[in-house]
């Protein structure tokens, strides 16, 4: 028997279906190519884990390579939970073709023969989501950064527009036995794996453990994108992607509106499917999101990172330090579908945990709206003197409440 029931849509949504959801590869250097050892770069800082951080890390790395003294960011992507595990277990980075940058170019270098120690591990999810044993301590800290939404996606040729948490629970928990039309064929229900931060966060959202998901596995976000976009059965196809990859692929696939448990209707991450303002993430209506996590070793006395280079990278990427001149991280984050903390109005302190109202120390609500392409309905300013009582602070060229 097929499960059905009405999915109640919000005014901002395209027409939705049933409560349970209605019926690019990038070239990399060859390992055979001889590259310089990463340790030969000036002041290397070794970063690994989530692929979501790479676009921002790359632009920051280009600026830091020209600083005095120069700092070389070295990055190896390996998935959130794989990177977290390597960090906690003390496993070094190994192999050839690690990414590094000069002022305008991505370069490649090789890890040392005995491996290169990890300075910063980046994860889409809390370390304890990957493994309950991976807890922070007096010597390991988790510095949280910009907010990353995760999404359910379908091919553009699909007529499906929405899915509820209950529907996703049955689709990914029971596969072809879910009774949730049209997603009843595990060949076209695409998943990542339990080491994927995307799958771990979405698993926490729909309450199906990441290791118990059913469906066809994909090796990476690019593989997921291709599998969904070019499916031979688009109406029966569903997958999961970070919002950044989903937005980049809008010509091939669509983001489904998502109705979380206890919500009366579903929401897109943005105020409109054609926008990228992340309005519904920022105010808490869209449920599946969490901060990027930057894990590093810290002083037991001060709590500061032991590596000065790691401290600098983390402070810039988390907004604790103003970015170097010429680097607009807020704009860069908006263009890659993540949200800096200064643009948020809610926060959470555990994976898919309860929401609390949030006022940033220095808000950038208006500037984020402007650079995300939605336009800012705020007063422009050059100084605090230009701003009204209700929005007295001139931040990033706009009058803000704080």
N, C-alpha and C positions, 0 to 999 in steps of 0.2 A: 504494500500500500504506500502511495506517495504521501509525503508530509506536505501540508500546505498551511496557509494562514496569511493574513494580510501584513505586509510590510508597510508601516506608516511613514510617509515621506514628509520631510520638512519643506517649508516654502522655497528654500534655496536649492532644493534638489531637482534634478530631472525626474520624470515619473519613475517610481521604483516598482519592484515586483514583489514576490511573496516574502513573508517574514523570514523564511529560511532561504531566501534568494530564489527568484523566479527562474519557472521553467524558461654582436659587433666585435668582433674580436679585435684586440689590440696586439700588435706585434711586439715581441719581447726579444732581447738579445739571445742568441744561441749560447748554450753553456760552453760550446767549443770556442767561442770568441775569448780572446785574452783581454781582460780588463785589469786596471790598476787595483791594488788592494784598497779596500775602503779605509783601512787604518792609515793610509798615506795621505788622506784628505786632511785639511787643517781642522782640528778640534771636532772630530766626528761625534754626532749624537745619534744613537741607534734607536729607531722607532719601528714597531711592528704591530700587526693586528688588523683591525678593520680597514676595509678599502674605502669607507666613506670619508675618511680624513684626508685622503691623498690630494684632492684638488686644493684644499686650503694649505695643507702642509707644503705642497709644491711651491705655491706663491710666496709663502713665508720663507721657505728655504732659499729661494732666489735672492731675497732681500738680505737674509743673514749671511749668505756667501760673500756679500760685498761689505759686510760690517767690519769694524775694527775692534778686536781681531776677527777675522772671518770664522764663521761657524758652519760646519758641513752637516746638514741633515741627511741621514742615510735611512732609507725606508724599505721594508720588505713586508708586503701584504700576505697574510696567511689565514684570514678569517678571525673574527673576534675571539671566540673561545680557544682557538688554537694558539693565538698570540698570548692570551691570558695564561693559559697552561704553561707555555714556554717561560713566561716571566716568573710565575710562582715556583716553578720547578727548577729554575736556574739554567735552563737550556739556552745556549747561545744561538745567534743567527748563523746560518751556514749557507754555503753554496755560492753560485755566481749570479750576476745580473741584478744586484740590489740597486735600487734607485737612489740617485743623489742629484744635486743641481748646482749649476753655476748661475750667473746673473740672469740668464734667459733660456737655458737649455737643460733638459733632463739628460743626465749622464748615467753610466752604469759602472759599478765596481764590484769586486769580489770580497766576500767575507774572509777573514783570516783562516789559515788552515785548521786552527784549533777552535774556530768560531769567534764571533764578535758579541760581546755582552750587550744585553738589551737594557737601554736606558729608560725607555717609555713604551708601555704596552697600551694600545688604544682598543677600546671595545664599544660596541653598540649597546651592550647590556651590562648590568652589574656583574662583577666577577663571581659573586655567589650564585647568579643565575646559571653560569657555566658549570660550576662545581661548588657545592656548599662548603667545601674545605678552603676555598680561595677567599679568605677574609682579610680585610685590612688590619693593620696593627700599628704599634708605635714606630715601626720601621718601614711600613708600606702604606702609602696614602692613595686615595682615589680622588682626583680633581675632576669635577664635572664641567663639561663644556656645552657647546650648542646642542639644541634639541633636534632629534632626527625622527621623523614619522616613518612608519612602515605601512604598506598597503596591500590589499588584495587587488589583483589585476586580471583582466580578461582581454582577448583579442578585440580589436575594433569591430570585427565582423560579428561578434556576439551581440545578441539583443539584451543581455543581462546588464543591469545598471547598479545593483546593490546586493549586499549580503548582510545577514545579522550574525552576531556572535554564536547564537544557537545553531544556525545553519552551518557555519564554519566548523563548529564542534563536531557535528555529524559528518560533514564532508571529509575532514582530515582525520577524524577519529575512527570512522567506520568505512570510508572509501566507497566502494561499489555497493556496500550494504547500507549506505546512509539514508536512502529514500528521499534525498534532496535533489529533485530535478532542476537543472539538467546535468548536475555534476555527480554522475553515478558510474563513471568509467575511470578507473585508476590510471589508465594509460594517459589521460588528459588532465588529471589532478596532479599538478606539479608541486614538488616540495624541494627544499634545499637539503639540509642535514642537521643533526643535533649540534654540530660545531658552528653553525651559522648564527650570527647575532640576530639577523632578520627573523629566522625561524624561532629562535629562543624567545624573542620579545612577543611575537605573534602567538606562540604557544602559551605564554603567560596570559595573553589577552583572552584567548578562546578556551583556555583550561584543558588543553590536550598536551601532555608532555612532549617536548620536541623530539625525543627519541622514539615516540610511539606514533608519529604521524604516518599515514598511509598515502600512497601516491608515487608517481614516477620521480626519482631523484634527479637533481641537476647539480652540476659541479661548481657553478659560480653564478653571480648575478647576470653576467652576459649570457651564460647558458640558459638560465631561467627566462631571460628576455626573449631569446631566440625560440625557445621551446613553446612559449605562450604565443608569441606573435605569429609564428609560422605553423601553428598547429593545423593538422588536416581536418580537425573537428572543432572549429572555433566555438560553436554554441555549447559544447561540453567541456570547454577548457577553462581552467582557473589556475592562478599561481600567486606568489608573494614576492614583493620587491620593496626595497627602500624607495622613498618618495623621489629621491634624486634620480635614480635609474628609470623609474616609471615616467617622470616628467620628460626626461631626455628621449623617451621612446613613444611620445604621444602620437606620432604618426602611425604607429604600429599597434599600440594597445591602449586600454583605458583603465583608469583607477575606478574601482567600485566604491560606491558610498557604503559606509560601515555603520551598523547599529549595534552599539555595545549592550551588554547585559544591563537591564533596568532602564535603558533609554527608550523613549517613545517613538523615535524616528532615527533615521540614519544621516550621516554627514560625510562630506568629502573633507580632505585636509584643508582645502582652500574654500573661500566663500562662494566660488563658482568653479565648475570643472575646467573652465578655460583660463582661470587665473592661477597665480603662484604666490598668493599673499599669505598662505598658511594661517588664515584668520581663525579657522575652527580648531587648529592645533593650539594656537596662542591663547585662546580663551577657554580651552578645555572641552569643547563640544566633540571634536574628533578625539577618540580615545587612545589609539595605538601610537604612542611616542615615548621617547625617553632620551636622556642626555647621552652624548658621547662621554666616555670615561677614559681618563688618562692616569694610568697607574705607574708609580715610580717609587724608588727607595728614598726614604727621607731620614733626616737626623732625628734620633730619639729625643734630643734635647729641644730642638727648635721646630720640628715638623716641616722644615724646608727641604726640598729635594737635595740629595747629596751631589748630584751633577749640576753644575751651573748652567751647562747647555740645556739639560732637560728642563730646568726651572724656567729658562727663557722661552723655550718652545711652548711649554705648558701655560705660562702666564699670558702669552700672546693669544693662543688658541682658545683659552677659556675666558678671555676678556678681562683678566686681572691686571693686565698691563696694556696701555695704549699701543696699538700696532705701530711699526716703524713708518716714517713718512713715505707716502706714495703707495701704501698698502691699505686698501679699504676692505677690511675683513667682513664688515657687516654686509656690504654689497656683494662680496664674493660668496658669502654664506647664503644670501637670498637667491643668488643665481643658481646655487646648487641645492636648493630646497631643504636647507636646514635653518634653524632659527636661533640666533644668539640669545643668551639669557636676558639681555636688556630689552628684547622685544616681547617677552612672555608676560602674561597676566596671571598664570597659574604655575604651580610647580608640584612635583612629587618626589619622595625620597626613597622609594622602593619600586621594584619592577611592577609596572601597571598598578601602583598603589593609589591610595585616595588622593584627590586633588586638594590643594590649599591655595587661597588667594595669594598673589605674589606681586610685590612692588620692587622693581629693580633699583639698585642704588643709583644708577644713572640710566634712566629709561631712554630707549631709542624706538619707541612705538611708531612715531611719525616717520622717522628716517627709513625704517625698515619698510613701511608701506610704500614710501616713495621709490626706493630702489628695487622693490619686488614687482614694480610695474602697476600697482593698483592706484597710485596717486595718494597723496597725504592730505587729509582734511584737517590741516593744522596751520597755525600762523607761522610763517617763516621769521627768522630772527638772526641778528648778528651778535646779540648779547642778552643777558638776563633783563636789561632795562627795556627791551622791546616786547617783553612777554606780559600777559595779563595775570591777575591774581590766581586764577584757577589752574594756570599752567606756567609757573614762574621761572622755570629753568630753560635756558637756551642750550639744547643738546643737539649736536650734529646738524645745526642750521634750522631747527624747529623748536617751538615752545612745547615743553613737556612738563608733566606734573612733578617730576623729581629727577 
